[in-house]
Amino acid sequence: MKALTVVSIFIFLFFWEIFYWIFIKDPFLFSPPSRVFPTFFNIMTGRDPSFYLPADIIYSLYHYFHGFSVAVMLGVSLGLLMGYSKKFEALISPIIEILRPIPPIAWIPIAILLLKLTHAAAAFIIFIGSFFPVLINTRSGVANVEIKYIEAAMTLGAKKSDILRKVVIPSAMPSIFTGIRVGSGVAWMCVVAAELFGVSAYGLGYQIEIARLYHAPEVVLSYMLSIGLIGFLLDRFYRILEHSLMKWRRGLVVE
Amino acid sequence: MSEILSVKRLKKKFGDLLVLDDINFSVREGEFFSIIGPSGCGKTTLLRIIAGLESFEGEVLLKGREIRGPGADRVMVFQDYALFPWRNVIRNVTFGLEVKGMRKDDSLKIAREMIKIVGLSGFEEKYPHELSGGMKQRVALARALVCDPELLLMDEPLSALDAQTRLEMQEELMRIWQKTKKTVIYVTHSIEEAVYLSDRILVLSKRPAKVKDVVEVFLERPRNRFSAEFAEICLKLHSLLK
């Protein structure tokens, strides 16, 4: 399997390189991997005067965690309430259903008007993108708790608060984690959109636009590469967390 | 022996459907009391009413007090075990003690002892999906017994097991019951199982269910399933159920 991964990456790089030399051949429009990788190395290690990747990564991760952590806290708690109380669900669901289809990008003008060009504006866009997947998955996890576990807990003397903490939440945990993983993916995609408008002078999304203005596609592609890599690592991180928190599911689910 | 539970003029409807019609009986302290009846007659519903999981008309008194909702004085053991899959064996067993507010080391100690009694020592850290059906039922039994309930309610607990395991578990159940001296109300559809286990057997009629008879089993324990007396009681119950 490992060998196949390496082969697939090399085939991809090979066609990318060929594609450039046959169809484009213009360094101001596009770059082959043979140019992107040295550039990536330079901006990663500070050898480039205009771009410094580590700083941008830190800023983007800051925006991501800021927006996403609020989305998780709010999404999980509202989702729990909605799944737990039919009344609350009836009260809040119409609002959710209307707001949910509005793409995060459509919120950018309002975010900038209200919050100006600040980190909070970027975090807000990221929040909007990741809040709904977390909310929806949490709600369905809670609504689908099997009644037999609740009844078993009740006959063992559990009070309402015990049932929420010791039955409903652990039983909905796999679903909540699915929401967190999907939400994290969306949040990371929103980082680029949110930063494009120059909320700060650093950030992967901001620099990618600056590099375009410089006509430096090798820098644009380097930034794209790091966005992909970090998104992948974030997903890995949540998978590992999920796996170690939910040992009881091993053998129950085919991964 | 004194009376622990008394059921008077009990009625249960699901919408317009009358399921239980004027049920009267009482259970004595410390006895093994079974409920049998044709399938779909409402045996499980009757047990769920005693557990406090269903509404009803009439009177259900536990030691003279009217029951209101579920409580740890009447723990139920379910047909499909209903073990919490996110908790390992020992933490399933400590559940009832945790919600009572017991200190962690005390509850672990009690749970370990109970796991030993049901014969599962060494499996404390396993998760439910790693256990066989018989083992799961032992965990469910231990989880109920640590609560030290006045009544242990069992809803066809052995019906999901294969024939061999089922016979073993009947013997195990007798051993554990004699050791813990709990009052048990046991729903089953197997006449033979009821006769093997019970002091008395309540026979329900077809829906809407009424009490047909309460049959007392005077045989010495451990009972011999192949004796003439055993067969005689089975036969009697069989004709009552027709």
Contacts between the chains, C-beta under 8 A, distances in Angstrom:
chain1	res1	chain2	res2	distance
A	148	B	78	6.3
A	148	B	80	6.8
A	148	B	82	4.4
A	149	B	82	6.1
A	149	B	84	6.2
A	151	B	53	5.7
A	151	B	70	7.6
A	151	B	76	7.5
A	151	B	78	7.7
A	151	B	82	7.2
A	152	B	76	7.3
A	152	B	78	6.3
A	152	B	82	4.0
A	152	B	84	7.6
A	153	B	95	7.2
A	153	B	99	7.7
A	154	B	52	7.7
A	154	B	53	7.1
A	154	B	69	7.8
A	154	B	70	4.1
A	155	B	51	5.3
A	155	B	52	7.4
A	155	B	53	7.1
A	155	B	70	4.8
A	155	B	71	7.6
A	155	B	72	7.4
A	155	B	74	6.7
A	155	B	75	5.3
A	155	B	76	4.2
A	155	B	153	7.6
A	156	B	72	5.9
A	156	B	75	6.0
A	156	B	95	5.6
A	156	B	96	4.0
A	156	B	99	6.6
A	156	B	143	7.0
A	156	B	144	7.5
A	156	B	147	6.1
A	157	B	70	8.0
A	157	B	71	6.1
A	157	B	72	2.9
A	157	B	75	8.0
A	157	B	96	5.7
A	157	B	99	5.3
A	157	B	100	6.2
A	157	B	147	6.4
A	158	B	95	7.7
A	158	B	99	4.6
A	159	B	99	6.7
A	162	B	98	7.9
A	162	B	99	4.5
A	166	B	95	7.1
A	166	B	98	7.3
A	166	B	99	7.2
A	167	B	84	7.1
A	170	B	84	7.4
A	170	B	86	4.3
A	170	B	87	7.8
A	171	B	84	7.8
A	171	B	86	6.7
A	173	B	86	7.1
A	246	B	86	7.3
A	247	B	127	7.2
A	248	B	85	5.6
A	248	B	86	4.7
A	248	B	87	7.3
A	248	B	88	7.4
A	248	B	127	4.7
A	248	B	128	7.8
A	248	B	129	7.4
A	249	B	85	7.8
A	250	B	127	8.0
A	251	B	129	5.7
A	251	B	130	7.2
A	252	B	85	7.2
A	252	B	129	5.4
